[in-house]
Amino acid sequence: MPENHVLFVEDDDVIREATQLALERTGFKVTAVADGLAGLESFRAGHPDIALLDVMVPGLDGVSLCRRIRDESTVPVIMLSARAESIDVVLGLEAGADDYVTKPFDGAVLVARIRAVLRRFGHAGAEPAAQSQGPLRFGDLEVDPDGLEVRRDGQPVALTPTEMRLLLRFASAPGSVLSRDHLLEKVWEYGWGGDTRVVDVHVQRLRGKIGADRIETVRGFGYKLRV
């Protein structure tokens, strides 16, 4: 199996070099650059399998770079933030990032998160598709778990792989309330309590594409797909 290519954008020399070495030791091919403009150029030239972006980098900040990448591709993006409570985390997720890791981070944890994201993107709809019996309809929304296609009012809806997995999870249990922890475990594959902001922002992004009233908030419990 060919090695996965990681684009790593980080302006701190020590962190960049140490992280690149750690990733290469675990089998990744790494392109490491120190600013956002170089990151955008490397992304376009190198076609990486995943982008690892620090929020605060010169030239083009990580959030803006994530937005530029998402305009051109559905390649997975993980943001790196120095503070878990930073507004930059939410901004990065809203810009299209799939996950984030807080600095300082343990190398083994970072590798595990990268592999989890790549694994999710490798089989975006595997579990729901195995149970499906053709396209599913919810009002003006049509979801095809086998073909990984979504239509609204007959028009195709473009979803990132993470958004697709999230919608498929809702579609596999229409009308049922799914907790944030459940979605973290099934969609993001967290085996522990992660940050539920990841879920909330992705639900918000998904609503913007399939209809704001299609996914209902059940206060204090989670979300459900309206049937």
C-alpha positions as CSV (number, residue, x, y, z in Angstrom):
1,M,0.0,0.0,0.0
2,P,1.5,3.4,-0.9
3,E,2.3,5.7,1.9
4,N,-0.1,8.5,2.8
5,H,1.0,12.0,1.9
6,V,0.6,14.7,4.7
7,L,0.9,18.4,4.0
8,F,2.0,20.0,7.2
9,V,1.9,23.8,7.6
10,E,3.6,25.0,10.8
11,D,5.8,28.1,11.3
12,D,7.6,27.0,14.5
13,D,10.8,25.4,13.3
14,V,11.2,23.0,16.2
15,I,7.6,21.8,16.1
16,R,7.6,21.4,12.3
17,E,10.9,19.4,12.2
18,A,10.1,17.2,15.2
19,T,6.5,16.5,14.0
20,Q,7.7,15.8,10.4
21,L,10.3,13.3,11.8
22,A,7.7,11.6,14.0
23,L,5.2,11.2,11.1
24,E,7.9,9.9,8.7
25,R,9.0,7.4,11.3
26,T,5.5,6.0,11.3
27,G,5.3,5.6,7.5
28,F,3.9,8.9,6.3
29,K,5.3,11.0,3.4
30,V,5.4,14.6,4.7
31,T,5.7,17.9,2.9
32,A,6.4,20.5,5.6
33,V,6.3,24.2,4.9
34,A,6.4,27.3,7.2
35,D,3.7,29.6,5.8
36,G,0.2,29.5,4.4
37,L,1.0,30.7,0.9
38,A,3.7,28.0,0.5
39,G,1.1,25.5,1.9
40,L,-1.4,26.5,-0.7
41,E,1.2,26.1,-3.5
42,S,2.3,22.7,-2.1
43,F,-1.3,21.6,-1.8
44,R,-2.0,22.4,-5.4
45,A,1.3,20.8,-6.6
46,G,1.5,17.8,-4.4
47,H,-2.2,16.5,-4.1
48,P,-1.7,15.3,-0.5
49,D,-4.0,12.8,1.2
50,I,-4.5,15.0,4.2
51,A,-3.6,18.6,5.3
52,L,-2.4,19.4,8.8
53,L,-2.6,23.1,9.3
54,D,-1.6,25.3,12.3
55,V,-4.0,28.1,12.8
56,M,-1.4,30.9,13.3
57,V,0.9,30.8,10.3
58,P,2.2,33.8,8.3
59,G,1.3,34.7,4.8
60,L,-2.1,33.0,4.8
61,D,-3.4,32.0,8.2
62,G,-4.5,28.4,8.7
63,V,-8.3,29.1,8.7
64,S,-8.0,31.0,5.4
65,L,-5.9,28.3,4.0
66,C,-8.4,25.7,5.1
67,R,-11.1,27.6,3.3
68,R,-9.1,27.8,0.1
69,I,-8.4,24.1,0.2
70,R,-12.1,23.3,0.8
71,D,-13.1,25.5,-2.2
72,E,-11.0,23.2,-4.4
73,S,-11.1,19.8,-2.7
74,T,-12.7,17.5,-0.2
75,V,-9.3,16.3,1.1
76,P,-9.4,15.9,4.9
77,V,-8.1,18.8,7.0
78,I,-7.0,18.8,10.6
79,M,-6.4,22.1,12.3
80,L,-3.7,22.6,15.1
81,S,-4.6,25.2,17.7
82,A,-2.5,26.4,20.7
83,R,-5.7,26.7,22.8
84,A,-8.6,24.3,23.0
85,E,-11.0,27.1,23.9
86,S,-9.8,29.4,21.1
87,I,-12.4,30.8,18.8
88,D,-10.0,29.8,16.1
89,V,-11.0,26.2,16.6
90,V,-14.6,27.0,15.7
91,L,-13.5,29.2,12.8
92,G,-11.4,26.4,11.5
93,L,-14.3,23.9,11.7
94,E,-16.6,26.4,10.1
95,A,-14.1,26.9,7.3
96,G,-14.3,23.2,6.5
97,A,-11.8,21.4,8.8
98,D,-12.8,17.8,9.7
99,D,-11.1,17.7,13.1
100,Y,-8.6,19.6,15.3
101,V,-5.8,18.8,17.7
102,T,-4.7,21.1,20.5
103,K,-1.0,22.0,21.0
104,P,1.1,20.9,22.7
105,F,0.2,17.4,21.4
106,D,1.6,13.9,21.9
107,G,3.0,12.5,18.7
108,A,1.3,9.2,19.1
109,V,-2.1,11.0,19.6
110,L,-1.6,13.0,16.5
111,V,-0.7,9.9,14.4
112,A,-3.8,8.2,15.7
113,R,-6.0,11.1,14.8
114,I,-4.5,11.4,11.3
115,R,-5.1,7.7,10.8
116,A,-8.6,7.8,12.1
117,V,-9.5,10.6,9.6
118,L,-7.9,8.8,6.7
119,R,-9.7,5.6,7.7
120,R,-13.0,7.5,7.8
121,F,-12.4,9.0,4.4
122,G,-11.5,5.6,3.0
123,H,-15.0,4.2,3.6
124,A,-17.3,7.2,4.1
125,G,-20.5,5.2,4.0
126,A,-19.5,1.6,4.7
127,E,-21.6,0.8,7.7
128,P,-24.9,2.4,6.7
129,A,-24.5,1.3,3.1
130,A,-24.2,-2.3,4.2
131,Q,-27.7,-2.0,5.7
132,S,-29.3,0.0,2.9
133,Q,-32.0,-1.0,0.5
134,G,-31.7,1.8,-2.1
135,P,-32.2,5.5,-1.8
136,L,-33.9,6.9,1.2
137,R,-36.3,9.9,1.1
138,F,-36.9,12.5,3.7
139,G,-39.2,15.2,2.3
140,D,-37.3,16.9,-0.5
141,L,-34.1,15.1,0.5
142,E,-32.9,11.9,-1.2
143,V,-30.0,10.0,0.3
144,D,-28.4,7.1,-1.6
145,P,-26.1,5.3,0.9
146,D,-24.8,2.9,-1.7
147,G,-23.9,5.5,-4.3
148,L,-22.9,8.1,-1.7
149,E,-25.1,10.7,-3.4
150,V,-27.5,13.2,-1.9
151,R,-30.1,15.3,-3.8
152,R,-32.4,18.0,-2.6
153,D,-35.3,18.9,-4.8
154,G,-33.7,16.7,-7.4
155,Q,-30.5,18.7,-7.4
156,P,-27.2,17.1,-6.3
157,V,-25.8,18.3,-2.9
158,A,-22.0,18.3,-2.5
159,L,-20.9,17.0,0.9
160,T,-17.5,16.4,2.3
161,P,-16.8,12.8,3.4
162,T,-17.3,13.8,7.1
163,E,-20.6,15.5,6.3
164,M,-21.7,12.4,4.3
165,R,-20.9,10.1,7.2
166,L,-22.8,12.4,9.5
167,L,-25.8,12.4,7.3
168,L,-25.7,8.6,6.8
169,R,-25.6,8.2,10.5
170,F,-28.8,10.3,10.9
171,A,-30.4,8.5,7.9
172,S,-29.7,5.1,9.5
173,A,-32.0,6.1,12.4
174,P,-34.5,8.6,11.1
175,G,-36.5,10.2,13.9
176,S,-34.2,8.9,16.6
177,V,-32.3,11.3,18.8
178,L,-28.6,10.8,18.5
179,S,-26.4,12.2,21.2
180,R,-23.3,14.2,20.5
181,D,-21.2,11.5,22.2
182,H,-22.8,8.8,20.0
183,L,-22.0,10.9,16.8
184,L,-18.4,11.5,18.0
185,E,-17.9,7.7,18.4
186,K,-19.6,6.6,15.2
187,V,-18.7,9.4,12.8
188,W,-15.3,10.6,14.2
189,E,-14.4,7.2,15.7
190,Y,-13.5,8.7,19.1
191,G,-13.2,6.0,21.7
192,W,-13.3,8.7,24.4
193,G,-15.2,11.9,25.1
194,G,-14.1,14.4,22.5
195,D,-15.0,18.0,22.0
196,T,-18.7,18.2,21.0
197,R,-18.1,21.5,19.1
198,V,-16.8,19.3,16.3
199,V,-20.3,17.8,16.1
200,D,-22.2,21.0,16.5
201,V,-20.3,22.9,13.8
202,H,-20.6,20.0,11.3
203,V,-24.4,19.8,12.0
204,Q,-24.6,23.5,11.3
205,R,-22.7,23.0,8.0
206,L,-24.8,20.1,7.0
207,R,-28.0,22.1,7.7
208,G,-26.8,24.8,5.4
209,K,-26.7,22.2,2.6
210,I,-29.7,20.0,3.2
211,G,-32.1,22.5,4.8
212,A,-32.0,24.2,8.2
213,D,-35.1,22.4,9.4
214,R,-34.1,18.9,8.3
215,I,-32.0,18.2,11.4
216,E,-33.7,19.1,14.7
217,T,-32.0,20.0,17.9
218,V,-33.3,18.2,20.9
219,R,-32.1,20.4,23.7
220,G,-30.1,18.6,26.3
221,F,-29.9,15.3,24.3
222,G,-28.6,15.8,20.8
223,Y,-30.0,15.8,17.2
224,K,-32.4,13.9,15.1
225,L,-33.3,13.7,11.4
226,R,-36.9,14.9,10.8
227,V,-38.9,12.4,8.7
